[in-house]
Amino acid sequence: IAMTRRKVHTSSVSKKDSVLQSAGLAAADATRWWNVAFALMCIFGGCIMNNVFLESLIREDPGCGDVVTLAQFLFISIQGIFTYLLQWKEAVPSSGWSSLRITQRHLPISTYLLMVGIFFTLSFLNNLVFSFHIAMPLHMVFRSGSLVANMFMGFVAFGKRYPQSKVIGVLAVTAGILVTTLAASEGMTLTTADDRWLQWLQGLAIMFVTLLMSSLLGLIQENAYAKYGKHMQESMFYSHALALPLFGFFASRLWETVVNWTHVSDVYIVGGVALPKMYTLLAANVLTQYICVKGVFGLIGATSSLTCTMALSVRKFVSLALSVVLFGNEFTIRHWIGALLVFVGTLVYSLMGTTDGSASASSTKEEPGDKKTQ
């Protein structure tokens, strides 16, 4: 009888544990899906509106890229101090400031310094390029060529091998970029008195360099995450905060832009209050950039690189369409053909051939998608 009772008790405990385990898994799945949905809302809301506010700023001041970059880096760094770097030792602090502690870093500082140098240069050049008469639609399409640069850098620097399906996808992206670039060049002539043609070519060269740097950064991040694990909040904070001293090299240009903005008389009336136009657009850009970055980092942490690549590709296509509609950018049938080739090539690259062989024939691993805030 005692043994029977113990068996019945054990059986009831096992059923209870099974129910609790199932409930825990269901709660974990619900949390994960909420994180994915929230990240997608941030990407399709924050990133798209960020492009709208950025283009509004550029149309007013094409040389404002350095100020925009500084504001974005400063905001994310300050926010990171309070949401990541400083943590309370207790859930309910009872000893004041003495309960604060600095969150332990997982990646070595040398790795971050390398990533920060590339990330800062990349962000600065991406915003600076608009000073060279580069239209926003061309900029969006050209930056989608990160897959091309990623494959090139992966092959040259890391000896990676890629399946035929990925090569086909990259060739489609390359063709799309070429078609769009040639279509955009029709508005430029070699006889313009203000050297717009030469400046435009310099802008193209800058965008090509940023593509290579972007892919190199992605490969470095991939190796770092594989070795030390994914720590999104940490990476987001250090990649921005450590770059702040580098803005000192551009102090005079930054100050000149700020002074020029103070003389802009245009304002937005919000709730009966007059807000300076340029600074209002800058604040909106910084806020939406933060939302965008949080969404991208959140999606990287909650899903596969395939999902992230597809989400970013669709987002870019929507941003491109809005840029044409809202700002009246010239976008002919050739532009659309080029953009579609880039979009389809990205999907082919992502959906087919999800693994690539490395230089070593004994191992294969997943090829990273476009994991950066583009």
Order of alpha helices (4+ residues) and beta strands (2+ residues): alpha-alpha-alpha-beta-beta-alpha-alpha-alpha-alpha-alpha-alpha-alpha-beta-beta-alpha-alpha-alpha-beta-beta
